[in-house]
């Protein structure tokens, strides 16, 4: 039974929550000179974690903070990070693992905000009749994924939990969107993909799809990253 006025209260709470995304506009504006503020180049992954950015843009929160965002779509976070490091973007949406790997490679990167978390982003997708029903069945089978991403981390972690050394599973580094095609062509035994690509692969297989979850293996964070240190854009120095 609903309490009187309950619907209105929820609506107001939801509105305030989304309105709170204006902080993201402030993050973009932080330290930006009046001249630079005319446009901020943001490499944005077309993934569920980027939803707050899409909502903030659609509802005009950036404009409210005096920031014009030029969105540069990229297939996933590691690609966005490369755009940042190559100077194509001033900010990038990216998960935690590519940031860590880039830092270990000597890159100077800072995460200025975490805008989303996800405990079930990566799924392993295969077809019925493959003999793969759980992660342990992947030993000796070829799996496609995007190397150096959270998908690889989630897969390795799940394999270890099931007693399989990750080096027993041959990996193929996929190009964006290739996982679904390779599964349909049966040139891979399985794919380990984050969303929305896992859903697209399963949808392509239809009733033949088998999906193995990596739920609760770890909590992925989705971040806004900037370059720091020598050579970084001065308006974003931290």
C-alpha positions, -999 to 999 in steps of 0.1 A, spaced: 0 0 0 14 34 -10 15 62 15 -2 94 4 22 116 -15 48 89 -17 50 90 -56 57 127 -55 84 123 -29 102 96 -49 100 118 -80 116 147 -61 143 125 -47 151 111 -81 152 146 -96 176 158 -69 198 128 -75 201 135 -112 205 171 -105 234 163 -83 252 153 -115 259 190 -119 290 183 -99 304 166 -130 301 199 -148 321 215 -120 347 188 -123 351 197 -160 352 234 -152 378 229 -124 409 249 -131 398 257 -167 406 292 -179 379 313 -194 393 307 -229 396 269 -224 361 267 -210 346 274 -244 349 236 -251 361 206 -233 369 174 -253 356 143 -235 364 108 -248 333 89 -237 329 51 -238 296 40 -252 290 18 -222 265 17 -193 290 33 -169 288 65 -190 251 70 -183 256 99 -158 274 118 -185 247 112 -211 220 123 -186 240 154 -176 244 164 -212 208 157 -221 195 177 -192 217 207 -198 238 203 -166 270 211 -183 256 243 -199 243 253 -164 279 253 -152 291 273 -182 308 242 -198 305 231 -234 313 194 -238 324 180 -271 318 143 -268 342 120 -286 325 85 -286 348 55 -282 341 18 -281 353 12 -246 374 27 -218 408 15 -229 403 32 -263 391 64 -246 422 64 -224 444 61 -255 426 91 -270 435 110 -238 471 100 -238 474 108 -275 461 143 -269 428 139 -288 408 144 -256 413 164 -224 392 140 -203 382 103 -207 358 79 -192 376 47 -183 375 18 -159 400 13 -131 422 -14 -147 434 5 -178 443 34 -155 464 11 -133 481 -6 -163 489 28 -179 503 41 -146 526 10 -143 538 18 -178 549 53 -167 519 74 -177 508 102 -154 471 99 -150 447 110 -123 411 99 -117 392 131 -108 358 114 -102 342 80 -101 308 83 -117 296 46 -116 303 12 -101 293 -22 -114 297 -57 -98 284 -77 -128 297 -60 -160 316 -88 -177 299 -120 -189 313 -150 -206 292 -159 -236 294 -192 -255 270 -214 -275 251 -245 -264 268 -277 -273 303 -262 -267 307 -282 -236 313 -250 -216 289 -245 -187 312 -228 -161 345 -210 -161 364 -242 -152 354 -257 -186 374 -230 -204 407 -247 -198 423 -253 -232 395 -234 -250 401 -202 -270 384 -171 -255 381 -137 -272 383 -105 -252 398 -70 -251 432 -75 -235 442 -51 -208 406 -43 -198 384 -52 -168 370 -81 -189 404 -98 -187 407 -91 -150 372 -105 -143 379 -137 -164 413 -143 -148 398 -138 -113 369 -162 -120 393 -188 -134 415 -186 -103 384 -190 -81 375 -222 -99 410 -236 -97 421 -229 -133 454 -211 -140 447 -183 -165 476 -193 -187 457 -225 -195 431 -205 -214 444 -191 -248 432 -155 -254 425 -136 -286 426 -98 -285 394 -86 -302 387 -55 -322 356 -35 -311 325 -53 -320 343 -84 -332 332 -108 -304 297 -113 -317 310 -119 -352 336 -144 -341 311 -163 -320 286 -166 -349 314 -178 -372 324 -203 -345 361 -193 -347 362 -188 -309 349 -211 -281 337 -182 -260 341 -145 -254 345 -125 -222 329 -92 -228 317 -62 -208 283 -46 -215 268 -37 -239 288 -61 -260 281 -92 -239 243 -86 -243 248 -81 -281 267 -113 -284 241 -133 -265 213 -117 -285 230 -127 -317 232 -163 -306 196 -163 -295 184 -195 -280 219 -210 -285 235 -186 -261 250 -197 -228 259 -168 -205 282 -172 -175 282 -144 -150 312 -129 -132 289 -113 -106 307 -101 -74 341 -111 -86 351 -75 -80 336 -40 -81 345 -22 -113 347 16 -110 340 39 -140 360 71 -138 368 104 -154 406 105 -160 430 133 -169 467 135 -177 489 151 -151 525 161 -148 548 175 -175 532 177 -209 496 177 -195 472 204 -206 478 232 -181 441 239 -176 438 203 -161 470 201 -141 465 185 -107 
